Amino acid sequence: MPRTWYSRNMYKKYTAKNYSLKKDTGLSQKQIDIHLGLYQGYVTQYNSLIDTLEECKKNNHTKAFSECNRRINFELAGIKNHELYFDALTEEGVSIKKESEVYQDIIAQYGTYEAFIAHVKQMALTRGIGWVLCVHDQPAKAIHVLWVADHELGGIALPAFLAVDMWEHAFLIDYTPAEKGTYIDTYLSHIKVW
Ligand SMILES: [Fe+2]
């Protein structure tokens, strides 16, 4: 039987990663626990929305279906952005290898890795609540440092390689708004370049 648009299995459910972060993250256990709880909440919400979508389709609730599709993008971005963020705080970490195309394109565009990081920090400091998402447009050999204020408004079909969470839940227990710069420096120091 041919698959139609309302077939089941159109969506994949996610399982939250069981993170074990390294000891010297610069963030307290309380801060980390709250943040990981929010990440797990995105996974729960996403999986629940899939079930709601199935119900909407079955019952032809088009308005609810439309709203679910907006939210599903929000929750999915919440999962993937947080995974990139927390991956960098594990022992394995997130690496930008010097022989990689992304590193070469960073250098071609910014001159130095430090200049790239300065751009990331400047955006993180000056835009308020949201994300700084660094993506690599490989065919164009371009690096984009993007501000994502709301998850579903910042989706882009390019691989992200760095994500700085600037929502206050990410740092406010440990760092005041005036100390955002220290939080940003601490987080970015975990990105391995080799
Ligand atoms: Fe967050």
py3Dmol code that shows the C-alpha trace and the ligand (Angstrom):
import py3Dmol

protein = """\
ATOM      1  CA  MET A   1       0.000   0.000   0.000  1.00  0.00           C
ATOM      2  CA  PRO A   2       1.536   3.368  -0.993  1.00  0.00           C
ATOM      3  CA  ARG A   3       2.447   5.732   1.826  1.00  0.00           C
ATOM      4  CA  THR A   4       0.200   8.776   2.043  1.00  0.00           C
ATOM      5  CA  TRP A   5       0.876  12.071   3.835  1.00  0.00           C
ATOM      6  CA  TYR A   6      -0.996  10.837   6.874  1.00  0.00           C
ATOM      7  CA  SER A   7       0.901   7.590   7.194  1.00  0.00           C
ATOM      8  CA  ARG A   8       2.228   6.649  10.579  1.00  0.00           C
ATOM      9  CA  ASN A   9       5.961   6.721  11.251  1.00  0.00           C
ATOM     10  CA  MET A  10       6.379  10.118   9.584  1.00  0.00           C
ATOM     11  CA  TYR A  11       8.078  11.312  12.736  1.00  0.00           C
ATOM     12  CA  LYS A  12      10.906   9.886  14.733  1.00  0.00           C
ATOM     13  CA  LYS A  13      10.731   9.928  18.495  1.00  0.00           C
ATOM     14  CA  TYR A  14      13.800  10.964  20.464  1.00  0.00           C
ATOM     15  CA  THR A  15      15.387   9.645  23.618  1.00  0.00           C
ATOM     16  CA  ALA A  16      17.111  12.187  25.847  1.00  0.00           C
ATOM     17  CA  LYS A  17      20.849  11.645  26.105  1.00  0.00           C
ATOM     18  CA  ASN A  18      22.027  10.644  29.558  1.00  0.00           C
ATOM     19  CA  TYR A  19      24.693  13.282  30.007  1.00  0.00           C
ATOM     20  CA  SER A  20      27.678  12.863  32.258  1.00  0.00           C
ATOM     21  CA  LEU A  21      29.461  16.197  32.137  1.00  0.00           C
ATOM     22  CA  LYS A  22      33.085  16.760  33.016  1.00  0.00           C
ATOM     23  CA  LYS A  23      33.869  18.185  36.456  1.00  0.00           C
ATOM     24  CA  ASP A  24      35.327  21.555  35.484  1.00  0.00           C
ATOM     25  CA  THR A  25      32.481  23.013  33.432  1.00  0.00           C
ATOM     26  CA  GLY A  26      32.464  26.316  35.334  1.00  0.00           C
ATOM     27  CA  LEU A  27      28.798  25.700  36.098  1.00  0.00           C
ATOM     28  CA  SER A  28      27.356  24.434  39.394  1.00  0.00           C
ATOM     29  CA  GLN A  29      25.609  21.077  39.659  1.00  0.00           C
ATOM     30  CA  LYS A  30      22.359  22.926  40.456  1.00  0.00           C
ATOM     31  CA  GLN A  31      22.679  25.025  37.307  1.00  0.00           C
ATOM     32  CA  ILE A  32      23.451  21.950  35.217  1.00  0.00           C
ATOM     33  CA  ASP A  33      20.652  19.864  36.717  1.00  0.00           C
ATOM     34  CA  ILE A  34      18.037  22.551  36.024  1.00  0.00           C
ATOM     35  CA  HIS A  35      19.272  22.979  32.488  1.00  0.00           C
ATOM     36  CA  LEU A  36      19.429  19.248  31.754  1.00  0.00           C
ATOM     37  CA  GLY A  37      15.879  18.977  33.104  1.00  0.00           C
ATOM     38  CA  LEU A  38      14.753  21.581  30.567  1.00  0.00           C
ATOM     39  CA  TYR A  39      16.520  19.675  27.793  1.00  0.00           C
ATOM     40  CA  GLN A  40      14.747  16.478  28.821  1.00  0.00           C
ATOM     41  CA  GLY A  41      11.506  18.476  28.786  1.00  0.00           C
ATOM     42  CA  TYR A  42      12.043  19.325  25.115  1.00  0.00           C
ATOM     43  CA  VAL A  43      12.381  15.607  24.347  1.00  0.00           C
ATOM     44  CA  THR A  44       9.221  14.795  26.315  1.00  0.00           C
ATOM     45  CA  GLN A  45       7.284  17.606  24.634  1.00  0.00           C
ATOM     46  CA  TYR A  46       8.491  16.623  21.173  1.00  0.00           C
ATOM     47  CA  ASN A  47       7.499  12.980  21.629  1.00  0.00           C
ATOM     48  CA  SER A  48       4.130  13.976  23.046  1.00  0.00           C
ATOM     49  CA  LEU A  49       3.494  16.343  20.116  1.00  0.00           C
ATOM     50  CA  ILE A  50       4.011  13.475  17.705  1.00  0.00           C
ATOM     51  CA  ASP A  51       1.199  11.593  19.398  1.00  0.00           C
ATOM     52  CA  THR A  52      -0.971  14.728  19.284  1.00  0.00           C
ATOM     53  CA  LEU A  53      -0.223  15.135  15.593  1.00  0.00           C
ATOM     54  CA  GLU A  54      -1.361  11.593  14.935  1.00  0.00           C
ATOM     55  CA  GLU A  55      -4.584  12.302  16.819  1.00  0.00           C
ATOM     56  CA  CYS A  56      -5.134  15.564  14.910  1.00  0.00           C
ATOM     57  CA  LYS A  57      -4.710  13.795  11.592  1.00  0.00           C
ATOM     58  CA  LYS A  58      -6.973  10.960  12.582  1.00  0.00           C
ATOM     59  CA  ASN A  59      -9.701  13.384  13.664  1.00  0.00           C
ATOM     60  CA  ASN A  60      -9.061  15.955  10.929  1.00  0.00           C
ATOM     61  CA  HIS A  61      -8.326  18.775  13.392  1.00  0.00           C
ATOM     62  CA  THR A  62      -6.490  21.006  10.924  1.00  0.00           C
ATOM     63  CA  LYS A  63      -6.110  24.047  13.200  1.00  0.00           C
ATOM     64  CA  ALA A  64      -4.582  22.019  16.008  1.00  0.00           C
ATOM     65  CA  PHE A  65      -2.453  20.172  13.445  1.00  0.00           C
ATOM     66  CA  SER A  66      -1.029  23.472  12.223  1.00  0.00           C
ATOM     67  CA  GLU A  67      -0.194  24.669  15.750  1.00  0.00           C
ATOM     68  CA  CYS A  68       1.405  21.311  16.551  1.00  0.00           C
ATOM     69  CA  ASN A  69       3.654  21.661  13.527  1.00  0.00           C
ATOM     70  CA  ARG A  70       4.836  25.083  14.716  1.00  0.00           C
ATOM     71  CA  ARG A  71       5.577  23.693  18.164  1.00  0.00           C
ATOM     72  CA  ILE A  72       7.279  20.574  16.876  1.00  0.00           C
ATOM     73  CA  ASN A  73       9.929  22.705  15.171  1.00  0.00           C
ATOM     74  CA  PHE A  74      10.413  24.635  18.414  1.00  0.00           C
ATOM     75  CA  GLU A  75      10.836  21.476  20.479  1.00  0.00           C
ATOM     76  CA  LEU A  76      13.101  19.758  17.935  1.00  0.00           C
ATOM     77  CA  ALA A  77      15.414  22.765  17.773  1.00  0.00           C
ATOM     78  CA  GLY A  78      15.347  22.782  21.576  1.00  0.00           C
ATOM     79  CA  ILE A  79      16.591  19.182  21.566  1.00  0.00           C
ATOM     80  CA  LYS A  80      19.298  19.561  18.952  1.00  0.00           C
ATOM     81  CA  ASN A  81      20.624  22.951  20.100  1.00  0.00           C
ATOM     82  CA  HIS A  82      20.898  21.714  23.684  1.00  0.00           C
ATOM     83  CA  GLU A  83      22.651  18.523  22.566  1.00  0.00           C
ATOM     84  CA  LEU A  84      25.278  20.519  20.697  1.00  0.00           C
ATOM     85  CA  TYR A  85      25.603  22.774  23.764  1.00  0.00           C
ATOM     86  CA  PHE A  86      25.928  19.950  26.313  1.00  0.00           C
ATOM     87  CA  ASP A  87      28.132  17.786  24.068  1.00  0.00           C
ATOM     88  CA  ALA A  88      30.809  20.461  24.425  1.00  0.00           C
ATOM     89  CA  LEU A  89      30.717  20.055  28.207  1.00  0.00           C
ATOM     90  CA  THR A  90      31.452  16.310  28.189  1.00  0.00           C
ATOM     91  CA  GLU A  91      34.911  14.713  28.406  1.00  0.00           C
ATOM     92  CA  GLU A  92      34.706  13.832  24.721  1.00  0.00           C
ATOM     93  CA  GLY A  93      33.665  17.396  23.933  1.00  0.00           C
ATOM     94  CA  VAL A  94      33.099  19.166  20.643  1.00  0.00           C
ATOM     95  CA  SER A  95      36.173  19.514  18.450  1.00  0.00           C
ATOM     96  CA  ILE A  96      37.030  21.753  15.557  1.00  0.00           C
ATOM     97  CA  LYS A  97      39.982  20.036  13.923  1.00  0.00           C
ATOM     98  CA  LYS A  98      42.513  22.285  12.273  1.00  0.00           C
ATOM     99  CA  GLU A  99      42.523  20.154   9.132  1.00  0.00           C
ATOM    100  CA  SER A 100      38.736  20.310   8.859  1.00  0.00           C
ATOM    101  CA  GLU A 101      36.945  22.373   6.240  1.00  0.00           C
ATOM    102  CA  VAL A 102      35.056  24.256   8.922  1.00  0.00           C
ATOM    103  CA  TYR A 103      38.299  25.378  10.572  1.00  0.00           C
ATOM    104  CA  GLN A 104      39.855  26.311   7.242  1.00  0.00           C
ATOM    105  CA  ASP A 105      36.770  28.356   6.359  1.00  0.00           C
ATOM    106  CA  ILE A 106      36.812  30.060   9.771  1.00  0.00           C
ATOM    107  CA  ILE A 107      40.411  31.131   9.147  1.00  0.00           C
ATOM    108  CA  ALA A 108      39.667  32.197   5.559  1.00  0.00           C
ATOM    109  CA  GLN A 109      36.763  34.332   6.733  1.00  0.00           C
ATOM    110  CA  TYR A 110      38.031  35.719  10.056  1.00  0.00           C
ATOM    111  CA  GLY A 111      41.781  35.527   9.787  1.00  0.00           C
ATOM    112  CA  THR A 112      42.157  33.825  13.171  1.00  0.00           C
ATOM    113  CA  TYR A 113      40.130  31.500  15.382  1.00  0.00           C
ATOM    114  CA  GLU A 114      40.322  34.161  18.096  1.00  0.00           C
ATOM    115  CA  ALA A 115      38.649  36.722  15.806  1.00  0.00           C
ATOM    116  CA  PHE A 116      35.859  34.231  15.114  1.00  0.00           C
ATOM    117  CA  ILE A 117      35.367  33.621  18.853  1.00  0.00           C
ATOM    118  CA  ALA A 118      35.347  37.399  19.453  1.00  0.00           C
ATOM    119  CA  HIS A 119      32.485  37.666  16.939  1.00  0.00           C
ATOM    120  CA  VAL A 120      30.593  34.852  18.689  1.00  0.00           C
ATOM    121  CA  LYS A 121      31.087  36.560  22.055  1.00  0.00           C
ATOM    122  CA  GLN A 122      30.032  39.968  20.758  1.00  0.00           C
ATOM    123  CA  MET A 123      26.768  38.533  19.461  1.00  0.00           C
ATOM    124  CA  ALA A 124      26.156  36.512  22.629  1.00  0.00           C
ATOM    125  CA  LEU A 125      26.666  39.617  24.769  1.00  0.00           C
ATOM    126  CA  THR A 126      24.528  42.036  22.857  1.00  0.00           C
ATOM    127  CA  ARG A 127      21.386  40.269  21.705  1.00  0.00           C
ATOM    128  CA  GLY A 128      19.525  39.324  24.896  1.00  0.00           C
ATOM    129  CA  ILE A 129      17.758  35.965  25.308  1.00  0.00           C
ATOM    130  CA  GLY A 130      18.278  33.286  22.690  1.00  0.00           C
ATOM    131  CA  TRP A 131      21.030  31.317  21.010  1.00  0.00           C
ATOM    132  CA  VAL A 132      24.160  32.002  19.070  1.00  0.00           C
ATOM    133  CA  LEU A 133      24.317  29.275  16.466  1.00  0.00           C
ATOM    134  CA  CYS A 134      27.395  28.863  14.290  1.00  0.00           C
ATOM    135  CA  VAL A 135      26.704  27.055  11.039  1.00  0.00           C
ATOM    136  CA  HIS A 136      28.846  26.043   8.116  1.00  0.00           C
ATOM    137  CA  ASP A 137      27.651  26.527   4.553  1.00  0.00           C
ATOM    138  CA  GLN A 138      30.075  24.040   3.063  1.00  0.00           C
ATOM    139  CA  PRO A 139      29.317  24.583  -0.665  1.00  0.00           C
ATOM    140  CA  ALA A 140      29.736  28.346  -0.256  1.00  0.00           C
ATOM    141  CA  LYS A 141      32.676  27.880   2.148  1.00  0.00           C
ATOM    142  CA  ALA A 142      30.921  30.347   4.437  1.00  0.00           C
ATOM    143  CA  ILE A 143      30.634  30.527   8.215  1.00  0.00           C
ATOM    144  CA  HIS A 144      27.476  32.103   9.598  1.00  0.00           C
ATOM    145  CA  VAL A 145      27.185  33.263  13.196  1.00  0.00           C
ATOM    146  CA  LEU A 146      23.437  33.489  13.658  1.00  0.00           C
ATOM    147  CA  TRP A 147      21.236  34.827  16.413  1.00  0.00           C
ATOM    148  CA  VAL A 148      18.252  32.566  17.098  1.00  0.00           C
ATOM    149  CA  ALA A 149      15.750  34.327  19.332  1.00  0.00           C
ATOM    150  CA  ASP A 150      13.087  31.665  19.182  1.00  0.00           C
ATOM    151  CA  HIS A 151      13.870  28.126  18.182  1.00  0.00           C
ATOM    152  CA  GLU A 152      11.364  27.729  15.414  1.00  0.00           C
ATOM    153  CA  LEU A 153      12.323  31.025  13.790  1.00  0.00           C
ATOM    154  CA  GLY A 154      15.970  30.152  13.398  1.00  0.00           C
ATOM    155  CA  GLY A 155      15.860  26.786  11.712  1.00  0.00           C
ATOM    156  CA  ILE A 156      18.364  26.538   8.900  1.00  0.00           C
ATOM    157  CA  ALA A 157      19.256  23.549   6.757  1.00  0.00           C
ATOM    158  CA  LEU A 158      22.956  23.777   7.422  1.00  0.00           C
ATOM    159  CA  PRO A 159      25.046  21.787   9.873  1.00  0.00           C
ATOM    160  CA  ALA A 160      25.594  23.648  13.122  1.00  0.00           C
ATOM    161  CA  PHE A 161      28.936  23.160  14.839  1.00  0.00           C
ATOM    162  CA  LEU A 162      28.694  25.445  17.853  1.00  0.00           C
ATOM    163  CA  ALA A 163      25.776  26.613  20.007  1.00  0.00           C
ATOM    164  CA  VAL A 164      25.869  29.071  22.915  1.00  0.00           C
ATOM    165  CA  ASP A 165      22.739  29.074  25.045  1.00  0.00           C
ATOM    166  CA  MET A 166      22.000  32.648  26.085  1.00  0.00           C
ATOM    167  CA  TRP A 167      18.616  31.916  27.622  1.00  0.00           C
ATOM    168  CA  GLU A 168      18.874  33.030  31.245  1.00  0.00           C
ATOM    169  CA  HIS A 169      18.134  29.513  32.537  1.00  0.00           C
ATOM    170  CA  ALA A 170      21.547  28.508  31.187  1.00  0.00           C
ATOM    171  CA  PHE A 171      23.574  30.771  33.474  1.00  0.00           C
ATOM    172  CA  LEU A 172      21.578  32.904  35.907  1.00  0.00           C
ATOM    173  CA  ILE A 173      22.123  30.684  38.937  1.00  0.00           C
ATOM    174  CA  ASP A 174      25.888  31.026  38.542  1.00  0.00           C
ATOM    175  CA  TYR A 175      26.343  34.275  36.649  1.00  0.00           C
ATOM    176  CA  THR A 176      24.465  37.582  36.986  1.00  0.00           C
ATOM    177  CA  PRO A 177      23.450  39.435  33.808  1.00  0.00           C
ATOM    178  CA  ALA A 178      26.511  41.653  34.337  1.00  0.00           C
ATOM    179  CA  GLU A 179      28.685  38.524  34.375  1.00  0.00           C
ATOM    180  CA  LYS A 180      27.405  37.168  31.065  1.00  0.00           C
ATOM    181  CA  GLY A 181      30.816  37.737  29.518  1.00  0.00           C
ATOM    182  CA  THR A 182      32.443  35.362  31.999  1.00  0.00           C
ATOM    183  CA  TYR A 183      29.767  32.755  31.336  1.00  0.00           C
ATOM    184  CA  ILE A 184      30.352  33.058  27.576  1.00  0.00           C
ATOM    185  CA  ASP A 185      34.139  32.873  27.965  1.00  0.00           C
ATOM    186  CA  THR A 186      33.813  29.832  30.220  1.00  0.00           C
ATOM    187  CA  TYR A 187      31.537  28.009  27.805  1.00  0.00           C
ATOM    188  CA  LEU A 188      33.607  28.813  24.731  1.00  0.00           C
ATOM    189  CA  SER A 189      36.800  27.704  26.474  1.00  0.00           C
ATOM    190  CA  HIS A 190      35.440  24.139  26.348  1.00  0.00           C
ATOM    191  CA  ILE A 191      35.464  24.013  22.538  1.00  0.00           C
ATOM    192  CA  LYS A 192      38.546  22.032  21.594  1.00  0.00           C
ATOM    193  CA  VAL A 193      40.601  23.216  18.684  1.00  0.00           C
ATOM    194  CA  TRP A 194      43.389  20.921  17.598  1.00  0.00           C
TER     195      TRP A 194
END
"""
ligand_1 = """\
1
LIG
Fe 18.802 26.141 27.434
"""
view = py3Dmol.view(width=600, height=400)
view.addModel(protein, "pdb")
view.setStyle({"model": 0}, {"cartoon": {"style": "trace"}})
view.addModel(ligand_1, "xyz")
view.setStyle({"model": 1}, {"stick": {}})
view.zoomTo()
view.show()
